[in-house]
Amino acid sequence: MKDIDAVKLLKDTYPGMSKSVYSQAKKPEYYGVELTDLAKAMIGLRSRKKDLRRKPYRITFRLTEAEFTQFELARGADTRQDFCSEIVRQALQI
C-alpha cells in the first residue's frame, strides 16, 4: 500500500494523521512515533512478534548450481543449518 493511501485510510479514525506523521511512524526508533495496533491492522501491517529463537541471527546467500551440488554432497546427513554453522565456527576459530 502506498503511503498516501494509508494516510487517507487512517485519517477517518485518526484526524491528526498526515503524511509526515505516517513517515515518522515508519521509523519509530528514530522519531519515537509508532502506529497503534488498530492503525497497523487497518493498513494491513501485522505487529512483529518478538523472535524467541535460540539463534536469532540469519545469514542468507546464493550459490551457483555447481556450487550447490558440491555443497549438498559435502554436507552429507547434516542439516544445512548445522553444516553452515560448523563452517562459520571453523572459519572464526570458535
N, C-alpha and C positions, 0 to 999 in steps of 0.2 A: 504494500500500500504506500502510495506517495505521501510525503509529509503533509502537503496541503489538504489531501483527502482526510487524513487522520485528524487534522485540526478542525475541519468542518464537522466531522462526526462527533468530536469531543466537545465542541463549542456549545451544543444544546444543553449538555449536562453540566459543563464547566464553562460558564460565561467568560471567565478571565483567560481562557485558553487562547494562545496566539502562536504564530509560527516561531517566534523567539523563545517562548516558554517551552514549546514542544522540543525545539532544538536543544535547549538546556537540559531537558529531561532525558535526552538521549545520551548524555554524559554525566550521570549523577555523581560520579566520583570527582568530577571537576567543579561542577556548579552547585552540588548539594540539592538539586531539584530532581524529584522522582515521581513518576506517574503512580497513581493509586492502583490497587489490584483491579478495581472496577474499570478504570480507564484502560488498563492493559488488556482486559478481556474485551472491551468494546472495540478495540482496533485489532484484535486477533493476536496479541502478544501473550505468551504464557510467561509467568514469572518463573525464573530458573530455580530449580531445586538445588539445594546445596549438594555438592559432589562428595559423597561419603566413601569414595573408593579408597582402598589401601594405597593404591598407586594412582594419584590423580593427574599426573602429567602424561601427555600423549605426544608421540613422535610419529609423523606421517612422512612417507617418502615413496617415490615411484622407481620402478626398475624396468629395464628392457625385458623382452620375452626371454632372451637367452640368460640374462642375469637371474630372472625369476625362476627359471628351470633349475639353474645351479643352486639357488637359494633353497628351493624345495627339496632337492636331493641332499644338500648338506644338513638340513635341519632334522632329517630322519623322522623319528617318532615324537620329537619335541613340538610343542605348540609354537606358533610363530612368535608370540609374545615372549615365551621363555627363551627361545633361541636368540631373538634380538636383544633381550635383556642381558643375556650372558655375553654377547658380543660387545655390548656397551661397557659392561663391567670389566671385561678384559682390556678394552681399549683405554679405559680410565684407570686401570690397575687398582680396582677396589673390590 
